[in-house]
Amino acid sequence: MAELNFGGVIETVMTREEFPLEKAREILKDETIAVLGYGVQGPGQACNLRDNGFNVIVGQRPGKTYDKAVADGWVPGETLFSIEEAAQKGTIVCMLLSDAAQIAVWPQIKQYLTPGKALYFSHGFGITYKERTNIIPPADIDVIMVAPKGSGTSLRTMFLEGRGLNSSYAVYQDATGRAMDRTLAFGIGIGSGYLFETTFKREVYSDLTGERGSLMGAIQGLLLAQYEVLRENGHTPSEAFNETVEELTQSLMPLFAQKGMDWMYANCSTTAQRGALDWMGPFHDAIKPVMQKLYESVKSGNEAQISIDSNSQPDYRVKLEKELQALHDSEMWRTAETVRKLRPENN
């Protein structure tokens, strides 16, 4: 393993150079990897594993998602089965269903988790909040996790481009003595860039905080607030959107992603640099208490319970689609559709 020095904090990570694909294939050569769920993470992980030469099957209920699996080359009766049949056939059973779906199917699949198998997750939710989810694995199986730091779509796209999405990994239960090898081999198999160790609890705490914070919730709130202020002060929708979102995503974020925030600052005007340095403090001071409140809500299990309660409602999907449609129909994101159409690559 490689040691990385983060300003005096030493972290050990596993790279593809140290754990080559050939080693991963050797470790998992006798395994049947059963990917349950073909929604968000399922397609990327299953297809990457298949392309990397592993023995993979998919478990999915009939419907649009099942049809997508067929379109991706999974063959009914050969590599595509019902969730229950895939769980029975698999030696590594991958819970890549949504958190709500994992709770729903657990009573049906737990009988197939026979001694020596591995139960795999890409999220610590079901295990960390087991008192709420009732996902309590038997003691004679491995319980492992590899959590890509991005969507399944990104995992697949970056794999096809010859790149890798970094992933965290954890072993919750080692019944066979092979849990760590299985975990690292799986992480390499799905095409991870590098692998950094965590725990199920730390993964879910950071993940839920990130989703509600800088990755999704906070960024939408921040962008909308600036857009609204500009519009309320007489700026047109196009000007407000370009100054709020388009410049961020198309110009600055690529610089930020390439070499960091400091490098992005260095490649902006001195006026922009001065303003950014002056205002980052007030934004930090205003936002940090909200982040602290959010983290405590995650840590207490409150966010998990809200998710479980809402997802278990029979009309959850209808309500969710209504909320998402309202977001889609807002002026800022209707403006986005028009602006995207005007990009040179779309003309």
HULIN-V835401 format. One record per residue. N is the residue number from 1. SS is DSSP state (A for helix, B for strand, O for the rest). PSI is psi as a letter, one per 40 degrees, with the letter a starting at -180 (* if undefined). NEAR is the number of other C-alpha atoms within 12 Angstrom. Layout:
<<N:SS:PSI:NEAR> <N:SS:PSI:NEAR>>
This chain:
<<1:O:i:17> <2:B:i:18> <3:B:h:18> <4:B:h:17> <5:B:h:11> <6:B:g:9> <7:O:f:7> <8:O:e:8> <9:B:h:9> <10:B:h:12> <11:B:h:17> <12:B:h:19> <13:B:i:26> <14:B:h:30> <15:B:i:29> <16:O:d:31> <17:O:d:18> <18:O:d:20> <19:O:g:29> <20:O:i:24> <21:A:d:30> <22:A:d:20> <23:A:d:23> <24:A:d:31> <25:A:d:29> <26:A:d:21> <27:A:d:25> <28:O:e:33> <29:O:d:24> <30:O:e:17> <31:O:i:26> <32:O:h:32> <33:B:h:43> <34:B:h:46> <35:B:h:50> <36:B:h:49> <37:O:h:44> <38:O:f:42> <39:O:c:31> <40:O:c:27> <41:O:d:33> <42:A:d:41> <43:A:d:40> <44:A:d:37> <45:A:d:52> <46:A:d:46> <47:A:d:37> <48:A:d:39> <49:A:d:36> <50:A:d:30> <51:A:d:23> <52:O:e:29> <53:O:e:25> <54:O:i:32> <55:O:h:30> <56:B:h:43> <57:B:i:44> <58:B:h:52> <59:B:h:44> <60:O:i:40> <61:O:i:27> <62:O:i:18> <63:O:a:14> <64:A:d:13> <65:A:d:24> <66:A:d:29> <67:A:d:19> <68:A:d:24> <69:A:d:32> <70:A:d:27> <71:A:d:16> <72:O:e:23> <73:O:e:21> <74:O:h:27> <75:O:h:21> <76:B:h:24> <77:O:e:16> <78:O:d:18> <79:O:e:32> <80:B:h:38> <81:B:i:31> <82:O:i:30> <83:A:d:37> <84:A:d:29> <85:A:d:28> <86:A:d:35> <87:A:d:40> <88:A:d:30> <89:A:d:33> <90:O:i:36> <91:O:d:32> <92:B:h:43> <93:B:h:47> <94:B:h:47> <95:B:g:53> <96:O:e:43> <97:O:i:35> <98:O:i:29> <99:A:d:37> <100:A:d:31> <101:A:d:28> <102:A:d:35> <103:A:d:31> <104:A:d:22> <105:A:e:30> <106:A:d:31> <107:A:d:18> <108:A:d:20> <109:A:e:33> <110:A:d:29> <111:A:d:18> <112:A:e:29> <113:O:g:35> <114:O:i:24> <115:O:h:21> <116:O:e:26> <117:O:i:39> <118:B:h:45> <119:B:h:48> <120:B:h:47> <121:B:i:47> <122:O:e:47> <123:O:i:42> <124:O:e:39> <125:A:d:42> <126:A:d:42> <127:A:d:37> <128:A:d:29> <129:O:f:29> <130:A:d:23> <131:A:d:16> <132:A:d:23> <133:A:d:29> <134:O:e:22> <135:O:g:30> <136:O:h:27> <137:O:i:34> <138:O:i:22> <139:O:e:20> <140:O:f:20> <141:O:i:30> <142:B:i:35> <143:B:h:45> <144:B:i:43> <145:B:h:48> <146:B:h:47> <147:B:g:48> <148:B:i:42> <149:O:g:32> <150:O:i:30> <151:O:i:25> <152:A:d:32> <153:A:d:24> <154:A:d:26> <155:A:d:36> <156:A:d:31> <157:A:d:22> <158:A:d:24> <159:A:d:28> <160:A:d:19> <161:O:e:13> <162:O:e:14> <163:O:a:19> <164:O:i:31> <165:B:h:37> <166:B:i:30> <167:B:i:38> <168:B:i:40> <169:B:i:43> <170:B:i:38> <171:B:h:36> <172:B:d:34> <173:B:h:30> <174:O:g:28> <175:O:d:24> <176:O:e:20> <177:O:e:18> <178:O:e:22> <179:A:d:32> <180:A:d:30> <181:A:d:29> <182:A:d:43> <183:A:d:43> <184:A:d:43> <185:A:d:41> <186:A:d:55> <187:A:d:48> <188:A:d:46> <189:A:d:47> <190:O:e:50> <191:O:f:46> <192:B:i:45> <193:B:c:33> <194:B:i:36> <195:B:h:40> <196:B:i:34> <197:B:i:33> <198:O:a:27> <199:O:i:29> <200:A:d:32> <201:A:d:28> <202:A:d:27> <203:A:d:36> <204:A:d:36> <205:A:d:31> <206:A:d:30> <207:A:d:33> <208:A:d:31> <209:A:d:29> <210:A:d:23> <211:A:d:25> <212:A:e:25> <213:O:b:27> <214:O:d:22> <215:O:d:19> <216:O:c:17> <217:A:d:19> <218:A:d:21> <219:A:d:21> <220:A:d:23> <221:A:d:20> <222:A:d:21> <223:A:d:27> <224:A:d:26> <225:A:d:19> <226:A:d:24> <227:A:d:32> <228:A:d:25> <229:A:d:19> <230:A:d:22> <231:A:d:21> <232:A:e:14> <233:O:f:13> <234:O:e:13> <235:O:i:18> <236:O:i:19> <237:A:d:31> <238:A:d:27> <239:A:d:23> <240:A:d:30> <241:A:d:33> <242:A:d:29> <243:A:d:28> <244:A:d:33> <245:A:d:30> <246:A:d:29> <247:A:d:21> <248:A:d:19> <249:A:d:20> <250:A:d:18> <251:A:d:20> <252:A:d:26> <253:A:d:20> <254:A:d:18> <255:A:d:21> <256:A:d:20> <257:A:d:16> <258:A:d:13> <259:A:e:15> <260:O:i:15> <261:A:d:20> <262:A:d:17> <263:A:d:17> <264:A:d:23> <265:A:d:23> <266:A:e:20> <267:O:e:20> <268:O:i:20> <269:O:i:12> <270:A:d:13> <271:A:d:13> <272:A:d:17> <273:A:d:19> <274:A:d:14> <275:A:d:15> <276:A:d:21> <277:A:d:18> <278:A:d:13> <279:A:e:14> <280:A:d:17> <281:A:d:13> <282:A:d:13> <283:A:d:15> <284:A:d:16> <285:A:d:13> <286:A:d:14> <287:A:d:20> <288:A:d:18> <289:A:d:14> <290:A:d:20> <291:A:d:24> <292:A:d:18> <293:A:d:18> <294:A:d:29> <295:A:d:27> <296:A:d:19> <297:A:d:21> <298:A:d:32> <299:A:d:25> <300:O:e:18> <301:O:e:27> <302:A:d:20> <303:A:d:27> <304:A:d:34> <305:A:d:24> <306:A:d:17> <307:A:d:26> <308:A:d:28> <309:A:d:19> <310:A:d:19> <311:A:d:23> <312:O:e:20> <313:O:h:15> <314:O:d:12> <315:O:f:13> <316:A:d:17> <317:A:d:16> <318:A:d:14> <319:A:d:15> <320:A:d:17> <321:A:d:14> <322:A:d:14> <323:A:d:14> <324:A:d:14> <325:A:d:15> <326:A:d:15> <327:A:d:18> <328:A:d:16> <329:A:e:16> <330:O:i:19> <331:A:d:21> <332:A:d:34> <333:A:e:28> <334:A:d:19> <335:A:d:25> <336:A:d:29> <337:A:d:20> <338:A:d:18> <339:A:d:26> <340:A:d:21> <341:A:d:13> <342:O:e:15> <343:O:i:14> <344:A:d:8> <345:A:e:8> <346:A:e:10> <347:O:*:8>>
